[in-house]
């Protein structure tokens, strides 16, 4: 038998849970003849807004474009400072740069990877015009505390909820009561439309403007013009963008949204089992729910103790060799070449999490046997490294 035949099946870090229902919904949209932004997008918006407890939802092409539009709504511009976590996918900071504004990187707390009132206050200046908080990896930020502090500071709070659909704070959906919240439907997220995003908010006037901005600034959408029995001569009221979602994507999104409770329950079940198994590997601290809410475990990351006998990169290499697709922890944007020379103060927690943490495979159809394989690789490698270190007198 060849080595390739003997190799165990590779365990991916994530697989979207898609099936025949999504395929049928997409096919129905294609057969309808209306595949651009249309009635299915509007239906998806209504369903999503209801799910997260918002008055309005505006579907867009990605979470990045949702963040861009949210910051436009706040009328930010050159010279304005926006407090953001460096510990986030780089799109969070980039959305601020799109407006010529300045992202000011704040540190995060070790347990959740999220901004806190204290970390925001540490970098807040007279030039600060907004705060952009991230619900990192589906772990909810303490938005009750952040909203109260931002109200005291007279600063708007935007929530990057890219990973957080199905997460809760105080028993309520992340995004409920948010001034502006941005969401992602990328395949790495809990529910997906392939690509796509959403903005949720309670302000009707902002929602109307944001719908206009996503479609080149037109005062009448293509769907409205198509539905009219008389000619509609549209006007372009301001410079806008092509940030639209398609009806094909929305059709898939509606099916996925209907599965959300089942998906989150399964992910939480798998996360709890990981946490129990990892007790066999002392020195690895897994991500957990904060006291004020529950996460959806969009990502399941572990943080080795400083004296853990194996480095993060070595663990990733061993896992890869064993057929396990793990990933480095969340990036630190201020360390990327795109932000070289950008002002940044000390960010010790951010750099610790980004340097040392790793994300383990977690997906809806993951089996117990697959989880056992992942944990066994970590356990064996840690034990071997400890023996070597002890023999060397380390």
Secondary structure as GFF3:
##gff-version 3
##sequence-region A 1 394
A	DSSP	alpha_helix	3	6	.	.	.	ID=ss1
A	DSSP	alpha_helix	20	32	.	.	.	ID=ss2
A	DSSP	alpha_helix	39	52	.	.	.	ID=ss3
A	DSSP	beta_strand	56	60	.	.	.	ID=ss4
A	DSSP	alpha_helix	63	73	.	.	.	ID=ss5
A	DSSP	beta_strand	81	85	.	.	.	ID=ss6
A	DSSP	alpha_helix	91	97	.	.	.	ID=ss7
A	DSSP	beta_strand	102	106	.	.	.	ID=ss8
A	DSSP	alpha_helix	117	123	.	.	.	ID=ss9
A	DSSP	beta_strand	128	134	.	.	.	ID=ss10
A	DSSP	three_ten_helix	136	138	.	.	.	ID=ss11
A	DSSP	alpha_helix	143	153	.	.	.	ID=ss12
A	DSSP	beta_strand	156	160	.	.	.	ID=ss13
A	DSSP	beta_strand	168	169	.	.	.	ID=ss14
A	DSSP	beta_strand	172	173	.	.	.	ID=ss15
A	DSSP	beta_strand	180	184	.	.	.	ID=ss16
A	DSSP	beta_strand	197	201	.	.	.	ID=ss17
A	DSSP	alpha_helix	204	213	.	.	.	ID=ss18
A	DSSP	alpha_helix	222	227	.	.	.	ID=ss19
A	DSSP	alpha_helix	247	258	.	.	.	ID=ss20
A	DSSP	alpha_helix	260	277	.	.	.	ID=ss21
A	DSSP	three_ten_helix	278	280	.	.	.	ID=ss22
A	DSSP	beta_strand	284	286	.	.	.	ID=ss23
A	DSSP	beta_strand	293	294	.	.	.	ID=ss24
A	DSSP	beta_strand	300	304	.	.	.	ID=ss25
A	DSSP	alpha_helix	312	321	.	.	.	ID=ss26
A	DSSP	beta_strand	327	328	.	.	.	ID=ss27
A	DSSP	three_ten_helix	333	335	.	.	.	ID=ss28
A	DSSP	three_ten_helix	337	339	.	.	.	ID=ss29
A	DSSP	alpha_helix	348	356	.	.	.	ID=ss30
A	DSSP	beta_strand	357	360	.	.	.	ID=ss31
A	DSSP	alpha_helix	368	391	.	.	.	ID=ss32
###
